[in-house]
Amino acid sequence: MKCPFCSFHESKVVDSRPTEEGQAIRRRRECISCGRRFTTYEKIEQIPLMVVKKDGNRQTFDRNKILNGIIKACEKRPVPMEKIESLVDEIEKSLYNSMEKEVTSKVIGEMVMNKLKDIDHVAYVRFASVYRQFKDLNSFMEELKNLLDENSDNRR
């Protein structure tokens, strides 16, 4: 680490401690040349994840958008907030673990729907109706029929 005072390239660590709830390490260093002390922080580098929207626009990933969409879909349903937050955590972790720098909003929407389907069918249908933008009653009924067919297959 280069000394900010004399620009010497070697220093020794005098003290280390975690900060930001374990998300970073604060290091107190002493320059080997001039003996002055300075502080550095070590953090895990987050690769920014970009979401490619239907119209081709790109924006940074925002977990709050997923969280708010799921909360709306689960409104007045017996789905605890802890379950919703856990679902969002799983999706976010899966996206970052994929090591992709860009992901389409379609992929994210499908992930949300697949997870909601296992939690609450009404919330799933609510989310799907907004996400898939059903053009008419027939396309909506087709989605419901598919859900009912899957449900009856799982009971066998």
Summary of the structure (lengths in Angstrom):
residues: 156
radius of gyration: 23.9
end to end distance: 63.4
largest distance: 77.0
contacts: 382
relative contact order: 0.10
helix: 49%
strand: 21%
